[in-house]
Amino acid sequence: MSTQPFFHPGSGEIRFFVEIDGEPVGASITRQTLHYRFCRTEQGDDPMATYVAHADDIEAAVRRRVAAGSLKPVLLRESDLSPR
């Protein structure tokens, strides 16, 4: 199993894993969520480039969701990434 993030064209999601307590937790974020949270004023933004540029914030959001009891795999929403 590859743990590298990748764009899944059929779903329009970046799929990735975050290690939490030594366990890889599957997660995903849609192209739309990435765009509206991080690139709202841009057109034609690349979802993988956006993911890589904001991976720390995105992975922290997954950790918060898991800590709050979210079922796995975690699908991030825009509200998970809202400025705190």
JORAFEN-V718576 format. One record per residue. N is the residue number from 0. RES is the residue in three letters. PHI is phi in degrees with one decimal (* if undefined). D_CENTER is the distance of its C-alpha to the mean C-alpha in Angstrom with 2 decimals. Layout:
n:N res:RES phi:PHI d_center:D_CENTER
n:N res:RES phi:PHI d_center:D_CENTER
//
This chain:
n:0 res:MET phi:* d_center:18.44
n:1 res:SER phi:-82.7 d_center:16.32
n:2 res:THR phi:-106.4 d_center:13.46
n:3 res:GLN phi:-76.4 d_center:12.53
n:4 res:PRO phi:-64.4 d_center:9.28
n:5 res:PHE phi:-150.6 d_center:10.64
n:6 res:PHE phi:-91.9 d_center:10.76
n:7 res:HIS phi:-102.6 d_center:12.47
n:8 res:PRO phi:-59.5 d_center:14.95
n:9 res:GLY phi:-61.6 d_center:16.33
n:10 res:SER phi:-101.0 d_center:13.40
n:11 res:GLY phi:71.2 d_center:11.86
n:12 res:GLU phi:-117.3 d_center:8.38
n:13 res:ILE phi:-88.8 d_center:6.50
n:14 res:ARG phi:-111.8 d_center:7.13
n:15 res:PHE phi:-157.2 d_center:7.13
n:16 res:PHE phi:-122.5 d_center:9.07
n:17 res:VAL phi:-124.4 d_center:9.57
n:18 res:GLU phi:-79.7 d_center:13.30
n:19 res:ILE phi:-131.8 d_center:14.67
n:20 res:ASP phi:52.9 d_center:18.47
n:21 res:GLY phi:77.6 d_center:18.91
n:22 res:GLU phi:-115.2 d_center:17.02
n:23 res:PRO phi:-75.8 d_center:13.98
n:24 res:VAL phi:-107.0 d_center:11.66
n:25 res:GLY phi:-71.3 d_center:9.79
n:26 res:ALA phi:-151.4 d_center:6.39
n:27 res:SER phi:-150.9 d_center:4.84
n:28 res:ILE phi:-145.9 d_center:3.95
n:29 res:THR phi:-78.0 d_center:7.41
n:30 res:ARG phi:-56.6 d_center:9.31
n:31 res:GLN phi:-64.0 d_center:11.11
n:32 res:THR phi:-62.5 d_center:8.65
n:33 res:LEU phi:-58.8 d_center:7.76
n:34 res:HIS phi:-61.1 d_center:11.54
n:35 res:TYR phi:-70.2 d_center:12.81
n:36 res:ARG phi:-84.8 d_center:11.07
n:37 res:PHE phi:-115.3 d_center:11.64
n:38 res:CYS phi:-133.6 d_center:14.21
n:39 res:ARG phi:-52.2 d_center:16.25
n:40 res:THR phi:-93.1 d_center:19.51
n:41 res:GLU phi:-100.3 d_center:18.81
n:42 res:GLN phi:-122.0 d_center:19.59
n:43 res:GLY phi:71.1 d_center:18.57
n:44 res:ASP phi:-68.1 d_center:15.51
n:45 res:ASP phi:-90.1 d_center:13.88
n:46 res:PRO phi:-61.2 d_center:10.19
n:47 res:MET phi:-67.5 d_center:10.18
n:48 res:ALA phi:-64.1 d_center:12.14
n:49 res:THR phi:-65.5 d_center:10.01
n:50 res:TYR phi:-58.4 d_center:6.93
n:51 res:VAL phi:-60.4 d_center:9.78
n:52 res:ALA phi:-66.2 d_center:11.42
n:53 res:HIS phi:-123.9 d_center:8.92
n:54 res:ALA phi:-56.4 d_center:7.46
n:55 res:ASP phi:-62.0 d_center:9.70
n:56 res:ASP phi:-65.8 d_center:8.72
n:57 res:ILE phi:-66.7 d_center:4.99
n:58 res:GLU phi:-65.5 d_center:6.71
n:59 res:ALA phi:-63.5 d_center:9.45
n:60 res:ALA phi:-65.0 d_center:7.95
n:61 res:VAL phi:-63.0 d_center:7.41
n:62 res:ARG phi:-61.1 d_center:10.92
n:63 res:ARG phi:-63.0 d_center:12.30
n:64 res:ARG phi:-62.9 d_center:11.51
n:65 res:VAL phi:-65.2 d_center:13.10
n:66 res:ALA phi:-61.8 d_center:15.88
n:67 res:ALA phi:-85.2 d_center:16.57
n:68 res:GLY phi:99.5 d_center:17.16
n:69 res:SER phi:-59.8 d_center:14.28
n:70 res:LEU phi:-71.2 d_center:14.99
n:71 res:LYS phi:-107.9 d_center:13.13
n:72 res:PRO phi:-71.5 d_center:11.09
n:73 res:VAL phi:-94.7 d_center:8.63
n:74 res:LEU phi:-105.2 d_center:7.39
n:75 res:LEU phi:-75.4 d_center:5.82
n:76 res:ARG phi:-113.9 d_center:8.51
n:77 res:GLU phi:-58.3 d_center:9.80
n:78 res:SER phi:-64.5 d_center:12.03
n:79 res:ASP phi:-69.1 d_center:9.61
n:80 res:LEU phi:-109.9 d_center:9.13
n:81 res:SER phi:-63.6 d_center:12.81
n:82 res:PRO phi:-57.1 d_center:15.07
n:83 res:ARG phi:-104.6 d_center:16.84
//
